[in-house]
Structures are given as C-alpha cells and as structure tokens.
Amino acid sequence: MDDSQLCRYSRHILLDELGVEGQERILRSHVLIIGAGGLGSPAALYLASAGVGTLTLADGDTVDATNLQRQILHTEARIGLPKPVSGAQTLVQINSTVHLVPLHERLEGEALHARVAAADVVLDCTDNFTTRYAINHACVQNRTPLVSGAALRFGGQVSVFDFSRPDSPCYHCLFPDGQPVAEERCAVTGVFAPLTGIVGSLQAAEALKLLADIGTRLTGRLLLIDTLSQTMRTIAFGKDPACPVCGNTA
C-alpha cells in the first residue's frame, strides 16, 4: 500500500484482526454483486468504500421511481438509466481507485459461470428463486464463496456458503427447489426501506470477512432479521449429503 492508501484505510488497519495484511487482501480482491437494487446498493457502497480492488455490478434493469425509496445507489436524475451504470456513477465518487465493471445484463448460463469464476466472492442480491438457484449452482461449480441476502416486508435473512470448505452446505441444501415455495416480490408485498440497508450491509460485512480471512462467518447458519420487533436470531443448518447440487463435492 502507498501512503494515500495507508491514510484512507487507517481505521481498518487499526483493527488487530484486520491490519495491513487483511486490507491488502481486500485491495487485491474481486467481488461480483448480482443485483443493483435494495440489497446491492448498500453492499456496493460499503465494499467500494472499503477498497475492494474490482467490483462487478450486474443487473438487467433500469432505474425506476419506485426504486428510490430504498435503492440508495440511484437518484432522481438517473431514472431510466441502467442500474449498473447509475451505480457506478455513485461508486466512483465514493472511491475512484476501485475498478468498476457495470454489466447491464441478466447473468445466466455460460456468462454467469464465467463471471462467478473470475470473482473471489459473489453477493446474491436478487429477488427470485430461479436466479438464486442458478447463482448457487455456478458458485458450487467454481467453488466461489457466496453471500446470500433477502428482504421482504419487515423481515430479512443472510447466510454464507463458503465452497472452499467441503463441509459447507449450499443454498439448495437450505431451500430445496423441489419444495413448493410461494414466490413473493416487494413490488406486490412491499419492503421496509431500512431493512434493505441492514441486510445489504451485513452481506458486505460477511464478504469483507471472507476476503480478509477473519472472524466467524455465517456458514451453516441463517441469520433472520425482524425489523418490526427489532430482533435477530440464527438457525443452524447442515450440508445435505443427497443434495443434487453440492452433495458430491465433499
């Protein structure tokens, strides 16, 4: 690190658990955020401010007026712009040294696998099960750690799937796609604005811990957040040996 970086990231460096070595890992890292909305916004802001070397922001949508209640990467002046482009315009003002890669596309198939393979950590900030399962599969195949978040109404959840560990469960272990699930979207049910900030910030925290190799991560634990009662609790879960996605990866 040069003098300007030592100054900029001094509050990280002062942390014994992180220090210069941990901050240097962050500076060399590449994070892929899929979804530049309610969760991706705070996650991207904190990861950029923390000095992640390369930040790829992927989203196929454009900024809409209904997004502005919670998607803090975007502004009124950017309504109609692709979300990754709008997000990059905000992030470069936070930290001009981060290499930003805005992708205005819905990642899927070979393109998804290629982007996941190039990343050190993936953040799933999407809002539908089909995409979540596809991201999980790509992360399992490439052994790329995955930080998953979700927010709806007043409730949110966060978990980590660290595929560098053979005992780590995957998203499919937690939510098998053979089970009937009612797909709900915030466009229909609503979402409490600060909740997305809480969940996205926790995703950023878990990603930074993975990158710097510090602390105890949420691997094998689901953190449940209820902002209406302001409570949090964790539920432990394990790897399903019969999981069709990760069951043979141990």
PAKOL-10318 format. One record per residue: residue in one letter; x, y, z of N, C-alpha, C in turn. Coordinates in Angstrom, 1 decimal, decimal comma, m for minus. Example, Ala and Ser with C-alpha at 12.3 -4.5 7.8 and 13.67 -1.06 7.14 Angstrom:
REM PAKOL-10318
<a <13,2 m5,7 7,8> <12,3 m4,5 7,8> <13,2 m3,3 7,8>> <s <12,8 m2,2 7,1> <13,7 m1,1 7,1> <12,9 0,0 7,9>> 
END
This chain:
REM PAKOL-10318
<m <0,8 m1,2 0,0> <0,0 0,0 0,0> <0,9 1,3 0,0>> <d <0,4 2,3 m0,7> <1,1 3,6 m0,7> <0,6 4,4 0,5>> <d <1,2 5,6 0,6> <0,8 6,5 1,8> <m0,6 6,9 1,8>> <s <m1,2 7,1 0,6> <m2,6 7,6 0,5> <m3,5 6,4 0,9>> <q <m3,2 5,2 0,6> <m4,0 4,1 1,0> <m3,9 3,8 2,5>> <l <m2,6 3,9 3,0> <m2,5 3,8 4,4> <m3,3 4,8 5,2>> <c <m3,4 6,0 4,7> <m4,2 7,0 5,3> <m5,7 6,7 5,2>> <r <m6,1 6,4 3,9> <m7,5 6,2 3,6> <m8,1 5,0 4,4>> <y <m7,4 3,9 4,5> <m7,9 2,7 5,2> <m7,3 2,5 6,6>> <s <m6,9 3,6 7,2> <m6,3 3,6 8,5> <m7,2 3,0 9,6>> <r <m8,5 3,2 9,5> <m9,4 2,7 10,5> <m9,6 1,2 10,4>> <h <m9,4 0,7 9,2> <m9,4 m0,8 9,1> <m8,0 m1,3 9,6>> <i <m7,0 m0,7 9,3> <m5,6 m1,1 9,6> <m5,4 m1,2 11,1>> <l <m6,1 m0,3 11,8> <m6,0 m0,2 13,3> <m6,7 m1,4 14,0>> <l <m7,5 m2,1 13,3> <m8,2 m3,3 13,8> <m7,2 m4,5 13,8>> <d <m6,9 m5,0 15,0> <m5,9 m6,0 15,1> <m6,2 m7,2 14,2>> <e <m7,5 m7,6 14,2> <m7,9 m8,7 13,4> <m7,7 m8,5 11,9>> <l <m7,7 m7,3 11,4> <m7,6 m7,0 10,0> <m6,2 m6,5 9,6>> <g <m5,8 m5,4 10,1> <m4,5 m4,9 9,9> <m4,1 m4,7 8,5>> <v <m2,8 m4,5 8,2> <m2,3 m4,2 6,9> <m2,5 m5,4 6,0>> <e <m2,3 m6,6 6,5> <m2,4 m7,8 5,7> <m3,8 m8,0 5,2>> <g <m4,8 m7,9 6,1> <m6,2 m8,0 5,7> <m6,6 m7,0 4,7>> <q <m6,2 m5,7 4,9> <m6,6 m4,7 4,0> <m6,0 m4,9 2,6>> <e <m4,8 m5,4 2,6> <m4,1 m5,7 1,3> <m4,9 m6,8 0,5>> <r <m5,4 m7,8 1,3> <m6,2 m8,8 0,6> <m7,5 m8,2 0,0>> <i <m8,1 m7,3 0,7> <m9,3 m6,6 0,2> <m8,9 m5,8 m1,1>> <l <m7,8 m5,1 m1,0> <m7,4 m4,3 m2,2> <m7,1 m5,2 m3,4>> <r <m6,7 m6,4 m3,2> <m6,4 m7,3 m4,4> <m7,6 m8,1 m4,8>> <s <m8,8 m7,9 m4,2> <m9,9 m8,8 m4,4> <m10,8 m8,3 m5,5>> <h <m11,7 m9,3 m5,9> <m12,7 m9,0 m7,0> <m14,0 m9,6 m6,5>> <v <m15,0 m8,7 m6,3> <m16,3 m9,1 m5,8> <m17,3 m8,9 m7,0>> <l <m18,2 m9,9 m7,1> <m19,3 m9,8 m8,1> <m20,6 m9,6 m7,3>> <i <m21,3 m8,5 m7,5> <m22,6 m8,3 m6,9> <m23,6 m8,5 m8,0>> <i <m24,5 m9,4 m7,8> <m25,6 m9,6 m8,8> <m26,9 m9,0 m8,2>> <g <m27,3 m7,9 m8,8> <m28,5 m7,2 m8,3> <m28,0 m5,9 m7,8>> <a <m28,4 m4,8 m8,4> <m28,0 m3,4 m8,0> <m29,2 m2,7 m7,5>> <g <m30,0 m3,4 m6,7> <m31,2 m2,8 m6,1> <m31,1 m2,5 m4,6>> <g <m32,2 m2,9 m3,9> <m32,2 m2,6 m2,4> <m31,1 m3,2 m1,7>> <l <m30,7 m4,4 m1,9> <m29,6 m5,1 m1,2> <m28,2 m4,7 m1,8>> <g <m28,1 m4,7 m3,1> <m26,9 m4,4 m3,8> <m26,4 m3,0 m3,6>> <s <m27,3 m2,1 m3,4> <m26,9 m0,7 m3,2> <m26,0 m0,5 m1,9>> <p <m26,5 m0,9 m0,7> <m25,6 m0,7 0,5> <m24,4 m1,6 0,4>> <a <m24,6 m2,8 m0,1> <m23,4 m3,7 m0,2> <m22,4 m3,1 m1,1>> <a <m22,7 m2,6 m2,2> <m21,7 m2,0 m3,1> <m21,1 m0,8 m2,5>> <l <m21,9 0,1 m1,8> <m21,3 1,3 m1,2> <m20,2 0,9 m0,2>> <y <m20,5 m0,1 0,7> <m19,5 m0,4 1,7> <m18,3 m1,1 1,1>> <l <m18,5 m2,0 0,1> <m17,4 m2,7 m0,5> <m16,5 m1,7 m1,2>> <a <m17,1 m0,8 m1,9> <m16,3 0,2 m2,6> <m15,5 1,1 m1,6>> <s <m16,2 1,5 m0,6> <m15,5 2,4 0,4> <m14,4 1,7 1,1>> <a <m14,6 0,3 1,3> <m13,6 m0,5 2,0> <m12,4 m0,8 1,1>> <g <m12,5 m0,5 m0,2> <m11,3 m0,6 m1,1> <m11,2 m1,9 m1,9>> <v <m12,3 m2,6 m2,1> <m12,3 m3,8 m2,9> <m11,7 m3,4 m4,3>> <g <m10,7 m4,2 m4,7> <m10,0 m3,9 m5,9> <m10,8 m3,8 m7,2>> <t <m11,6 m4,8 m7,4> <m12,5 m4,8 m8,6> <m13,9 m5,1 m8,1>> <l <m14,9 m4,4 m8,5> <m16,3 m4,5 m8,2> <m17,1 m4,6 m9,4>> <t <m17,6 m5,8 m9,7> <m18,5 m6,0 m10,9> <m19,9 m6,0 m10,4>> <l <m20,7 m5,1 m11,0> <m22,1 m4,9 m10,7> <m23,0 m5,3 m11,8>> <a <m23,8 m6,3 m11,6> <m24,6 m6,9 m12,7> <m26,1 m6,7 m12,4>> <d <m26,8 m6,2 m13,4> <m28,3 m6,0 m13,2> <m28,8 m5,7 m14,6>> <g <m29,9 m6,3 m15,0> <m30,5 m6,1 m16,3> <m31,6 m5,0 m16,3>> <d <m31,9 m4,4 m15,1> <m33,0 m3,4 m15,0> <m32,5 m2,0 m15,1>> <t <m33,4 m1,1 m15,3> <m33,2 0,3 m15,3> <m33,8 1,0 m14,1>> <v <m33,3 2,1 m13,7> <m33,8 2,8 m12,5> <m35,2 3,3 m12,7>> <d <m36,0 3,0 m11,8> <m37,5 3,4 m11,8> <m37,7 4,3 m10,5>> <a <m38,8 5,1 m10,6> <m39,1 6,0 m9,5> <m39,4 5,2 m8,2>> <t <m40,0 4,0 m8,4> <m40,4 3,2 m7,2> <m39,1 2,6 m6,5>> <n <m38,0 2,6 m7,2> <m36,8 2,1 m6,6> <m36,2 3,1 m5,5>> <l <m36,5 4,3 m5,7> <m35,7 5,4 m4,9> <m36,1 5,3 m3,4>> <q <m37,1 4,7 m3,0> <m37,5 4,6 m1,6> <m36,4 3,8 m0,8>> <r <m35,6 3,0 m1,5> <m34,7 2,1 m0,8> <m33,4 1,9 m1,5>> <q <m33,3 2,0 m2,8> <m32,1 1,7 m3,6> <m31,2 2,9 m3,7>> <i <m30,4 3,0 m2,6> <m29,6 4,3 m2,4> <m28,4 4,5 m3,3>> <l <m28,2 3,6 m4,2> <m27,2 3,9 m5,3> <m27,7 4,9 m6,3>> <h <m29,0 5,0 m6,4> <m29,6 5,7 m7,5> <m30,2 7,1 m7,1>> <t <m30,4 7,9 m8,1> <m31,0 9,3 m7,8> <m32,2 9,6 m8,8>> <e <m32,9 10,6 m8,5> <m34,0 11,0 m9,3> <m33,5 11,3 m10,8>> <a <m32,3 11,9 m10,8> <m31,8 12,3 m12,1> <m31,4 11,2 m13,0>> <r <m31,3 10,0 m12,4> <m30,9 8,8 m13,2> <m32,0 7,8 m13,5>> <i <m33,3 8,3 m13,3> <m34,4 7,4 m13,7> <m34,3 7,1 m15,2>> <g <m34,4 5,8 m15,5> <m34,3 5,4 m16,9> <m32,9 4,9 m17,3>> <l <m31,9 5,2 m16,5> <m30,6 4,7 m16,7> <m30,5 3,2 m16,3>> <p <m29,6 2,4 m16,9> <m29,3 1,1 m16,5> <m28,8 1,1 m15,0>> <k <m29,3 0,3 m14,2> <m28,9 0,3 m12,8> <m27,4 0,2 m12,6>> <p <m26,7 m0,7 m13,3> <m25,2 m0,8 m13,1> <m24,5 0,5 m13,5>> <v <m25,0 1,2 m14,5> <m24,3 2,4 m14,9> <m24,6 3,5 m13,8>> <s <m25,8 3,6 m13,4> <m26,1 4,5 m12,3> <m25,3 4,2 m11,1>> <g <m25,2 3,0 m10,7> <m24,5 2,6 m9,5> <m23,0 2,9 m9,6>> <a <m22,4 2,7 m10,8> <m21,0 3,0 m11,0> <m20,8 4,5 m10,9>> <q <m21,7 5,3 m11,3> <m21,6 6,8 m11,2> <m21,5 7,2 m9,7>> <t <m22,3 6,5 m8,9> <m22,2 6,8 m7,4> <m20,9 6,3 m6,8>> <l <m20,6 5,1 m7,1> <m19,4 4,4 m6,5> <m18,1 5,1 m6,8>> <v <m18,0 5,6 m8,0> <m16,7 6,3 m8,4> <m16,5 7,6 m7,6>> <q <m17,6 8,2 m7,1> <m17,5 9,3 m6,3> <m17,1 9,0 m4,9>> <i <m17,4 7,7 m4,5> <m17,0 7,2 m3,1> <m15,6 6,8 m3,1>> <n <m15,1 6,1 m4,2> <m13,8 5,6 m4,2> <m13,3 5,5 m5,7>> <s <m12,6 6,5 m6,2> <m12,2 6,5 m7,6> <m11,1 5,5 m7,9>> <t <m10,5 4,8 m6,9> <m9,5 3,8 m7,2> <m10,0 2,4 m7,4>> <v <m11,3 2,2 m7,1> <m11,9 0,9 m7,3> <m12,1 0,7 m8,8>> <h <m11,8 m0,5 m9,4> <m12,1 m0,8 m10,8> <m13,5 m1,3 m10,8>> <l <m14,4 m0,5 m11,5> <m15,8 m0,8 m11,5> <m16,1 m1,4 m12,9>> <v <m16,9 m2,5 m12,8> <m17,3 m3,2 m14,1> <m18,8 m3,2 m14,1>> <p <m19,5 m2,3 m14,7> <m21,0 m2,3 m14,7> <m21,5 m3,2 m15,9>> <l <m22,3 m4,2 m15,6> <m22,9 m5,1 m16,5> <m24,4 m4,9 m16,6>> <h <m24,9 m4,3 m17,7> <m26,3 m4,2 m17,8> <m26,9 m5,4 m18,5>> <e <m27,0 m6,5 m17,8> <m27,5 m7,7 m18,3> <m27,9 m8,7 m17,2>> <r <m28,8 m9,6 m17,5> <m29,2 m10,6 m16,6> <m28,2 m11,8 m16,8>> <l <m27,3 m12,0 m15,8> <m26,3 m13,0 m16,0> <m27,0 m14,4 m15,9>> <e <m26,7 m15,2 m16,9> <m27,2 m16,6 m16,9> <m26,3 m17,5 m17,8>> <g <m26,5 m18,8 m17,6> <m25,7 m19,7 m18,5> <m24,2 m19,5 m18,4>> <e <m23,5 m19,6 m19,5> <m22,1 m19,6 m19,5> <m21,5 m18,2 m19,1>> <a <m22,3 m17,1 m19,3> <m21,9 m15,8 m18,9> <m21,8 m15,7 m17,4>> <l <m22,8 m16,3 m16,7> <m22,9 m16,3 m15,3> <m21,7 m17,1 m14,7>> <h <m21,5 m18,3 m15,3> <m20,4 m19,1 m14,8> <m19,0 m18,4 m15,0>> <a <m18,8 m17,8 m16,1> <m17,6 m17,1 m16,3> <m17,3 m15,9 m15,3>> <r <m18,4 m15,2 m15,1> <m18,3 m14,1 m14,1> <m18,0 m14,6 m12,7>> <v <m18,7 m15,6 m12,3> <m18,5 m16,2 m11,0> <m17,1 m16,8 m10,8>> <a <m16,6 m17,4 m11,9> <m15,3 m18,0 m11,8> <m14,2 m16,9 m11,7>> <a <m14,5 m15,7 m12,2> <m13,5 m14,6 m12,1> <m13,5 m13,9 m10,8>> <a <m14,5 m14,2 m9,9> <m14,6 m13,4 m8,7> <m14,1 m14,2 m7,5>> <d <m13,7 m13,5 m6,5> <m13,3 m14,1 m5,2> <m14,5 m14,3 m4,3>> <v <m15,5 m13,5 m4,4> <m16,7 m13,7 m3,6> <m17,9 m13,2 m4,5>> <v <m19,0 m13,8 m4,4> <m20,2 m13,4 m5,1> <m21,3 m13,0 m4,0>> <l <m22,0 m11,9 m4,3> <m23,1 m11,5 m3,5> <m24,4 m11,7 m4,3>> <d <m25,3 m12,5 m3,7> <m26,6 m12,6 m4,4> <m27,5 m11,6 m3,7>> <c <m27,8 m10,6 m4,5> <m28,7 m9,5 m4,1> <m30,0 m9,5 m5,0>> <t <m30,4 m10,6 m5,4> <m31,5 m10,7 m6,3> <m32,8 m11,0 m5,5>> <d <m33,9 m11,2 m6,3> <m35,2 m11,3 m5,6> <m36,1 m12,4 m6,1>> <n <m35,5 m13,4 m6,7> <m36,3 m14,5 m7,2> <m35,5 m15,8 m7,1>> <f <m36,3 m16,9 m6,9> <m35,6 m18,2 m6,6> <m34,9 m18,8 m7,8>> <t <m35,5 m18,6 m9,0> <m34,8 m19,1 m10,2> <m33,4 m18,6 m10,3>> <t <m33,2 m17,3 m10,2> <m31,9 m16,7 m10,3> <m31,0 m17,1 m9,1>> <r <m31,6 m17,2 m7,9> <m30,8 m17,7 m6,7> <m30,2 m19,1 m6,9>> <y <m31,1 m20,0 m7,5> <m30,6 m21,3 m7,7> <m29,5 m21,4 m8,8>> <a <m29,6 m20,5 m9,8> <m28,6 m20,5 m10,8> <m27,3 m20,0 m10,3>> <i <m27,3 m18,9 m9,5> <m26,1 m18,4 m8,9> <m25,5 m19,4 m8,0>> <n <m26,3 m20,1 m7,2> <m25,8 m21,1 m6,2> <m25,1 m22,2 m7,0>> <h <m25,7 m22,6 m8,1> <m25,1 m23,7 m8,9> <m23,7 m23,3 m9,5>> <a <m23,7 m22,1 m10,0> <m22,4 m21,6 m10,6> <m21,3 m21,4 m9,5>> <c <m21,7 m21,0 m8,3> <m20,8 m20,8 m7,2> <m20,2 m22,2 m6,7>> <v <m21,1 m23,2 m6,7> <m20,7 m24,6 m6,3> <m19,7 m25,1 m7,3>> <q <m20,1 m24,9 m8,6> <m19,2 m25,5 m9,7> <m17,8 m24,8 m9,7>> <n <m17,8 m23,6 m9,3> <m16,5 m22,8 m9,4> <m15,9 m22,7 m8,0>> <r <m16,5 m23,2 m7,0> <m16,0 m23,1 m5,6> <m15,8 m21,7 m5,2>> <t <m16,7 m20,8 m5,6> <m16,6 m19,4 m5,2> <m17,5 m19,1 m4,1>> <p <m17,1 m18,6 m3,0> <m17,9 m18,3 m1,8> <m19,1 m17,4 m2,2>> <l <m20,2 m17,7 m1,6> <m21,5 m17,0 m1,9> <m22,1 m16,4 m0,7>> <v <m22,4 m15,1 m0,7> <m23,1 m14,4 0,4> <m24,5 m14,1 m0,1>> <s <m25,5 m14,7 0,5> <m26,9 m14,6 0,1> <m27,7 m13,7 1,0>> <g <m28,5 m12,8 0,5> <m29,4 m12,0 1,3> <m30,8 m11,9 0,7>> <a <m31,7 m11,6 1,5> <m33,1 m11,4 1,1> <m33,8 m10,5 2,0>> <a <m34,8 m9,7 1,5> <m35,6 m8,8 2,3> <m37,0 m8,7 1,7>> <l <m38,0 m8,8 2,6> <m39,4 m8,7 2,2> <m40,2 m8,2 3,4>> <r <m41,1 m7,2 3,1> <m41,9 m6,6 4,2> <m40,9 m6,1 5,3>> <f <m41,0 m6,7 6,5> <m40,1 m6,2 7,6> <m39,1 m7,3 7,9>> <g <m39,0 m8,3 7,2> <m38,1 m9,4 7,5> <m37,0 m9,7 6,5>> <g <m35,8 m10,0 7,0> <m34,7 m10,3 6,1> <m33,9 m11,5 6,6>> <q <m33,0 m12,0 5,7> <m32,2 m13,1 6,1> <m30,8 m13,0 5,3>> <v <m29,8 m13,5 6,0> <m28,5 m13,5 5,4> <m27,8 m14,9 5,7>> <s <m27,1 m15,4 4,8> <m26,3 m16,6 5,0> <m25,1 m16,6 4,1>> <v <m24,1 m17,4 4,5> <m22,8 m17,6 3,7> <m22,6 m19,0 3,3>> <f <m22,3 m19,2 2,1> <m22,0 m20,6 1,6> <m20,5 m20,5 1,1>> <d <m19,6 m21,1 1,9> <m18,2 m21,0 1,6> <m17,7 m22,3 1,0>> <f <m17,7 m22,3 m0,3> <m17,4 m23,6 m1,0> <m15,9 m23,9 m1,1>> <s <m15,1 m23,1 m0,4> <m13,7 m23,5 m0,2> <m13,7 m24,6 0,9>> <r <m14,7 m24,7 1,7> <m14,9 m25,7 2,7> <m15,7 m26,9 2,2>> <p <m15,2 m28,1 2,2> <m16,0 m29,2 1,7> <m17,3 m29,6 2,6>> <d <m17,3 m29,1 3,8> <m18,4 m29,3 4,7> <m19,5 m28,3 4,5>> <s <m19,3 m27,2 3,7> <m20,3 m26,2 3,6> <m21,5 m26,6 2,9>> <p <m22,7 m26,3 3,4> <m23,9 m26,5 2,7> <m24,0 m25,5 1,6>> <c <m25,0 m25,7 0,6> <m25,2 m24,7 m0,4> <m26,7 m24,2 m0,2>> <y <m27,0 m23,2 m1,1> <m28,4 m22,6 m1,0> <m29,4 m23,7 m1,2>> <h <m29,2 m24,6 m2,1> <m30,1 m25,7 m2,4> <m30,3 m26,6 m1,2>> <c <m29,3 m26,8 m0,3> <m29,5 m27,6 0,9> <m30,5 m26,9 1,8>> <l <m30,4 m25,6 1,9> <m31,3 m24,8 2,8> <m32,7 m24,7 2,2>> <f <m32,8 m24,4 0,9> <m34,1 m24,3 0,2> <m34,2 m25,2 m1,0>> <p <m34,4 m26,5 m0,8> <m34,5 m27,4 m1,9> <m35,6 m26,9 m2,9>> <d <m35,3 m27,0 m4,2> <m36,2 m26,4 m5,2> <m37,4 m27,4 m5,5>> <g <m37,4 m28,6 m4,9> <m38,5 m29,5 m5,0> <m39,6 m29,2 m4,1>> <q <m39,4 m28,3 m3,1> <m40,4 m27,9 m2,2> <m41,2 m26,8 m2,7>> <p <m42,6 m26,8 m2,5> <m43,4 m25,7 m3,0> <m43,1 m24,4 m2,3>> <v <m42,8 m23,4 m3,0> <m42,4 m22,1 m2,4> <m43,3 m21,0 m3,0>> <a <m43,9 m20,2 m2,2> <m44,7 m19,1 m2,8> <m43,7 m17,9 m3,1>> <e <m43,6 m17,6 m4,4> <m42,7 m16,5 m4,8> <m43,4 m15,2 m4,5>> <e <m42,7 m14,4 m3,7> <m43,2 m13,1 m3,3> <m42,2 m12,0 m3,7>> <r <m42,7 m10,9 m4,2> <m41,9 m9,8 m4,6> <m42,3 m8,5 m3,9>> <c <m41,3 m7,7 m3,6> <m41,6 m6,5 m2,9> <m42,5 m5,5 m3,7>> <a <m42,5 m5,7 m5,0> <m43,4 m4,9 m5,8> <m44,9 m5,2 m5,5>> <v <m45,2 m6,3 m4,9> <m46,5 m6,7 m4,6> <m46,8 m6,6 m3,1>> <t <m45,8 m7,0 m2,3> <m46,0 m7,1 m0,8> <m45,4 m5,9 m0,1>> <g <m44,4 m5,2 m0,7> <m43,8 m4,1 0,0> <m42,5 m4,5 0,7>> <v <m41,7 m3,5 1,0> <m40,5 m3,8 1,8> <m40,1 m2,5 2,6>> <f <m39,7 m2,7 3,8> <m39,3 m1,6 4,7> <m37,9 m1,1 4,3>> <a <m37,8 0,2 3,9> <m36,6 0,7 3,3> <m35,3 0,4 4,2>> <p <m35,3 0,7 5,5> <m34,1 0,4 6,2> <m33,7 m1,0 6,3>> <l <m34,6 m1,9 6,1> <m34,3 m3,4 6,2> <m33,3 m3,7 5,1>> <t <m33,5 m3,2 3,9> <m32,6 m3,5 2,8> <m31,2 m3,0 3,1>> <g <m31,1 m1,9 3,8> <m29,8 m1,3 4,2> <m29,1 m2,3 5,2>> <i <m29,9 m2,8 6,1> <m29,4 m3,7 7,2> <m28,8 m5,0 6,5>> <v <m29,7 m5,6 5,7> <m29,3 m6,9 5,0> <m28,1 m6,7 4,1>> <g <m28,1 m5,6 3,3> <m27,0 m5,4 2,3> <m25,7 m5,1 3,1>> <s <m25,8 m4,3 4,2> <m24,6 m4,0 4,9> <m24,0 m5,3 5,6>> <l <m24,9 m6,2 6,0> <m24,4 m7,5 6,6> <m23,8 m8,3 5,5>> <q <m24,3 m8,3 4,3> <m23,7 m9,0 3,2> <m22,3 m8,5 2,9>> <a <m22,2 m7,2 3,0> <m20,8 m6,5 2,8> <m19,9 m7,0 3,9>> <a <m20,4 m7,0 5,1> <m19,5 m7,4 6,2> <m19,0 m8,8 6,1>> <e <m20,0 m9,7 5,7> <m19,6 m11,1 5,5> <m18,6 m11,3 4,4>> <a <m18,8 m10,5 3,3> <m17,9 m10,6 2,2> <m16,5 m10,1 2,5>> <l <m16,4 m9,0 3,3> <m15,1 m8,5 3,7> <m14,4 m9,5 4,6>> <k <m15,1 m10,1 5,5> <m14,5 m11,1 6,4> <m14,0 m12,3 5,6>> <l <m14,7 m12,7 4,6> <m14,2 m13,8 3,7> <m12,9 m13,3 3,0>> <l <m12,9 m12,1 2,4> <m11,8 m11,6 1,7> <m10,6 m11,5 2,5>> <a <m10,7 m11,0 3,8> <m9,6 m10,8 4,7> <m9,3 m12,0 5,5>> <d <m10,1 m13,0 5,4> <m10,0 m14,2 6,2> <m9,9 m14,0 7,7>> <i <m11,0 m13,3 8,2> <m11,1 m13,0 9,6> <m12,4 m13,4 10,1>> <g <m12,5 m13,6 11,4> <m13,8 m13,8 12,1> <m14,5 m15,1 11,8>> <t <m15,7 m15,2 12,4> <m16,5 m16,4 12,2> <m17,7 m16,0 11,2>> <r <m17,7 m16,6 10,1> <m18,7 m16,3 9,1> <m20,1 m17,0 9,4>> <l <m21,1 m16,7 8,6> <m22,4 m17,2 8,7> <m22,5 m18,5 7,9>> <t <m21,5 m19,2 7,7> <m21,5 m20,5 7,0> <m22,3 m21,5 7,9>> <g <m23,3 m22,2 7,3> <m24,1 m23,1 8,0> <m25,0 m22,5 9,0>> <r <m25,2 m21,2 8,9> <m26,2 m20,5 9,8> <m27,0 m19,5 8,9>> <l <m28,3 m19,4 9,2> <m29,2 m18,5 8,6> <m29,5 m17,4 9,6>> <l <m29,1 m16,2 9,3> <m29,5 m15,1 10,2> <m30,8 m14,5 9,8>> <l <m31,8 m14,5 10,7> <m33,1 m14,0 10,5> <m33,3 m12,6 11,2>> <i <m33,8 m11,7 10,5> <m33,9 m10,3 11,0> <m35,4 m9,9 10,9>> <d <m35,9 m9,4 12,0> <m37,3 m8,8 12,1> <m37,2 m7,4 12,5>> <t <m37,3 m6,4 11,6> <m37,2 m5,0 12,0> <m38,5 m4,5 12,7>> <l <m39,6 m5,2 12,6> <m40,8 m4,8 13,3> <m40,7 m5,0 14,8>> <s <m40,1 m6,1 15,2> <m39,8 m6,3 16,6> <m38,4 m6,0 17,0>> <q <m37,6 m5,7 16,0> <m36,1 m5,4 16,2> <m35,4 m6,5 16,9>> <t <m35,6 m7,7 16,3> <m34,9 m8,9 16,8> <m34,1 m9,6 15,7>> <m <m33,1 m10,4 16,1> <m32,3 m11,2 15,2> <m32,1 m12,5 15,9>> <r <m32,1 m13,6 15,1> <m31,8 m14,9 15,6> <m31,2 m15,7 14,5>> <t <m30,4 m16,8 14,8> <m29,8 m17,6 13,8> <m30,3 m19,0 13,9>> <i <m30,4 m19,7 12,8> <m30,8 m21,1 12,7> <m29,6 m21,8 12,0>> <a <m29,2 m22,9 12,7> <m28,1 m23,7 12,1> <m28,7 m24,7 11,1>> <f <m28,0 m25,0 10,1> <m28,3 m26,0 9,1> <m27,1 m26,6 8,5>> <g <m27,2 m27,8 8,0> <m26,1 m28,5 7,5> <m26,1 m28,9 6,1>> <k <m25,0 m29,5 5,6> <m24,9 m29,9 4,2> <m25,8 m31,2 4,0>> <d <m26,6 m31,2 3,0> <m27,4 m32,3 2,6> <m26,6 m33,3 1,8>> <p <m26,3 m34,5 2,3> <m25,5 m35,4 1,5> <m26,1 m35,8 0,2>> <a <m27,5 m35,7 0,2> <m28,2 m36,1 m1,0> <m28,5 m34,9 m1,9>> <c <m27,9 m33,7 m1,6> <m28,2 m32,5 m2,4> <m27,7 m32,8 m3,9>> <p <m28,6 m32,5 m4,9> <m28,2 m32,7 m6,3> <m27,2 m31,7 m6,8>> <v <m27,0 m30,6 m6,0> <m26,1 m29,5 m6,5> <m24,7 m29,7 m5,8>> <c <m24,6 m29,9 m4,5> <m23,3 m29,9 m3,9> <m23,1 m31,3 m3,1>> <g <m23,9 m32,2 m3,2> <m23,8 m33,4 m2,4> <m22,6 m34,3 m2,8>> <n <m22,0 m34,1 m3,9> <m20,9 m34,9 m4,3> <m19,6 m34,1 m4,3>> <t <m19,6 m32,9 m3,7> <m18,4 m32,0 m3,7> <m17,5 m32,2 m2,5>> <a <m17,9 m33,1 m1,5> <m17,1 m33,2 m0,3> <m15,8 m34,0 m0,7>> 
END
